[in-house]
């Protein structure tokens, strides 16, 4: 029996120790829950103050603002009352106010601690499942009220966004209309200034013409006398013009014939069988060029003539191909290639065909012609 009592005492002491350990552990958790609940209460109270208590009452303030004139600027609308925009009729000016009263739950923060619905005896009312009822408790009511204020604030912000869109649209329309009117106004000022200047000039011309009228009447007789003489000069001028046109047509035909036949200049036409004895380097510059018919005249030195025809200039002209570059181009970009057709030794000139397959751009007078081995 004593042994059994000793065992029971030992078991009781062990259970008391375990109970003490659990009590210490639960105390820390309890303090944590208390601190967390206080932080949440303070946070909810603080957040609630960021909401406005209620919407400001709407008031039609269209009469306080001048409506925008939306009628066209024409002579037809100059003497009538213009149409006005109804923008201010739907504008919610109360949303601009910054001093609206803030929502506050400072005096009701203890409701945040009442999580259950209590009966007349202060005990939680049980729901149909046997659990304490939370819906409708002071904490539930207050939190839902704070939530509704948050929703109201969001709706208010969305309403402000809508008003901003309306303001932006109205501003864009006003800017577009203003820019158009200012542009038309500037053009009108230029027109008015030009007309004023024209009127002033016309008034001056009128006085001058009146003075000249008499002089012209006096000159009329003299001009009649000179008419016969001028007619004779005109006939002679027409004859001279006909002669010049005929000479021009003849020269044009001669040039075209030279281009087509290769010419008959001294030195003969170039032969592909003749051997070229030309050293590399610049050989001359383009003196005349026709990019439409693809031919050019190249002025060369005596040295180049000697290279082509020999010292005695009795050698057959070789069909040499020369490259063309822009004068002064340090990089030496090749613009095209020409082939010698005929030569005029007396004038140190070469008539060359422009090879269209090599042509990078139109050749110009002054371009350098050079030869590469």
Secondary structure, 3 states (H helix, E strand, C coil): CHHHHHHHHHHHHHHHHHHHHHHHHHHHHHHHHHHHHHHHHHHHHHHHCCCECCCCCCCCCHHHCCCCECCCCCHHHCCCCCCECCHHHCCCHHHHCCCCCECCCHHHHHHHHCCCCECCCCCECECCCCCECCCCCHHHHHHHHHHHHHHHHHHHHHHHHHHHHHHHHHHHHHHHHHHHHHHHHHHHHHHHHHHHHHHHHHHHHHHHHHHHHHHHHHHHHHHHHHHHHHHHHHHHHHHHHHHHHHHHHHHHHHHHHHHHHCCCCCCCECECCCCCCCCCEEEEEEEEEECCCCEEEEEECHHHHHHHHCCCCCCCCECCEEEEECCCCCCCCEEEEEEEEEEECCCCEEEEEECHHHCCCCCCCCCEEEECC
